[in-house]
Amino acid sequence: MKSLRRTVLGLTLGVASASFAMADGLTIAIVNNGHMINMQKVAEAYTAETGVNLNWVSLEEGVLREQVTSDTATGGGQYDIINIGMQEAPIWGAAGWIEPLNFGADYDVDDMLPAMRNGLSHKGTLYAAPFYGESSMVMYRKDLTDAAGVVVRDNDSWANVKAAAAAIHNPDAGVYGACLRGKPGWGDNMAFVTTVVNSFGGAWFDADMKPTIDSIQWKEAVNFYVDLLGNYGPPGSEGNSFNEILALYNEGKCGMWIDATIAASFLTVDGVAYAQSPNAGNPVGANWLWAWAMAIPAGSPNAVESQKFIEWATSKAYIQAVGNHPDFGWGSVPTGTRTSTYAIPEFQKVAGFAAAEMAAINSAAPEATDIKPYVGVQFAAIPEFPEVGSAVAQEIAAALSGAKTVEEALAASQAAAEAIMTEAGY
């Protein structure tokens, strides 16, 4: 197997990483999702109390992954704190790319949801602290399903989901039956597509870590995905990921959305109901597991101050700060990280999604199985996966747009994955 550093450089060649952390504060690279954007406002109190200036670099998900990966791999020193997730944290921690985290007793690390703590650790050492955690679930307009006389159930069949999407699809009225990720990226379209593949009984690799993208399960799953979104999704779905679909949903244009549970915190339309992710019959992999977490690149000159900030930003006190903030409130607190959050009465009153979110997180199954012989639900926890996933993502987007047939896209995906894995020494 080729080195992690070589793998990463092969994936992110051409991304600049020559600048260095600013001397007058902490430079923090964050994904441009709602909770991260909110943090910039809430953290003004941290600066006021500590005197530590915070310099934010907010990036779209795919761009963030490229820039953070390249900078961390090369020791570029551009950032003091970085957003990473469960795919990277254990691998980068084992490689010595990020610092281990050690917090004080008041932090109460045992309050962290086990799924999040385990997914961000390597051999029991925490390498990234979860800012928010998520699984995936169905978010649907119950007013539309009731009017159409259809029911969306927990762990419903994909056939029933498709029938419900067809029943509520009304493009003349500006409502699309299903809005799903289509933008290419291993954490964008492939996050959703992989869960569909899993539920159809497929996997990225076999027990020898040979790609299986040419399997019948992949063909059935991707044909279903392309057909569902092509017939009942919004035009241009190959350009939509989380933020784009969130905007569409809040404009009343989506009847159903299957995506990150964290989205429920930002839905503003009335009548939203929740159900556990659909399943084609295989109980493993029906819903994903992820955390956007905060980590410190190894060798950061500001590591001590960085750890203090991460300890604050992922603490119980931060949850209280958001809940009591005049611009946000209890419906906007980051969820999916701490058991105690779900016991806060003010949160319980406004978070109608909380029970569905917790059920999804608790039922996610990242462990290796006979069918899926690697750790991870919507990703594989190996260094080569981002390169493989990114290559396949482009092909699936091409199939969704009609530029290729599903068969052509999967054949090209299999060839690309085989080349990457062979070069890696599998």
Secondary structure, 3 states (H helix, E strand, C coil): CCCHHHHHHHHCCCCCCCCCCCCCCEEEEEECCHHHHHHHHHCHHHHHHHCCCEEEEEECHHHHHHHHHHHHHHCCCCCCEEEECCCCHHHHHHHCCECCCCCCHHHCHHHECHHHHHHCEECCEECCEEEEEECEEEEEEHHHHHHHCCCCCCCCCHHHHHHHHHHHCEHHHCEECCECCCCCCCCCHHHHHHHHHHHCCCCCECCCCCECCCCHHHHHHHHHHHHHHHHHCCCCHHHCCHHHHHHHHHCCCECEEEEEHHHHHHCCCCCEEEEECCCCCCCCCCCCCEEEEEECECCCCCHHHHHHHHHHHCCHHHHHHHHCCCCCCHHHCCCCCEHHHHHCHHHHHHCCCHHHHHHHHHHCCCCCCCCCCCCCCCCCCCCCHHHHHHHHHHHHHHHHHCCCCHHHHHHHHHHHHHHHHHHCCC
